């Protein structure tokens, strides 16, 4: 049986996802970072004999589906339910063994990804960490949101004068962003996508094109890592296998590969 979960189900959801903590950091983070997660996201539970054996999460800000279950038939049923609810899909992101099945099930509904990216999961510990922080990286503020979006534009090759949309603003949570400034301008940044009992998932690492290959990404990521290591969390991140500049940032800091990840992009 599938039913939509409510705030009363939050303890059951967390009990379920913590059985595989690394794989469910985005779901765990949705309760940590979003003030009213059930208003933004849709959580579907698959129950057998009143036991939750599958969880489907639709992240509204990103139009992203994630499925967590060890049962292939349950996985397919949850994808089918999201399709019946006419949920538009822009992304499918997750550990490869789950994401592949979601992609295949979406194909059965006539939905093809426009691109897929093979990634690797990297983990950092106190023992492996080589800190490159300089004290210049600071936490972002709400006033930085538009400038962070414009930095993303410039990294993507767009004009910095491109109009910032409200949807793009809503995707930036400044309390989870760290920024590095030069001459008052944000030239590098990194953020946290999810936090759990034992892990902090780092993402959104960007450096302005004019400042790349100068060590600023290492500085910024080091500051974020040190912050969370001090709080007892192990930093974890995902990087595309062909993104050699990013790998050259993370590996010298002490990140080590532990698993496979996959990102699929769909037409918005």
ABEGO torsion letter per residue (X at the ends): XBBBBBAAAAAAAAAAAAABAAAAAAAAAAAAABABAAAABBBBBBBBGGBBABBBBBBAAAGBBBBBBABAAAAAAAAAAAAAAGBBBABBBEBAAAAAAAAAAAAAAGBBBABBBBBBBBBBBAAABBBABAGABBBBBAAAAAAAAAAAAAAAGBBAABBBBAAAAAABBAAABBBBBBGGBBABBBBBABBBAABBBBBGBBBBAAABGAGAAAAAAAAAAAAAAAAGBBBBBBBBAABAAAAAAAAAAGBBBABBBBBBBBBX
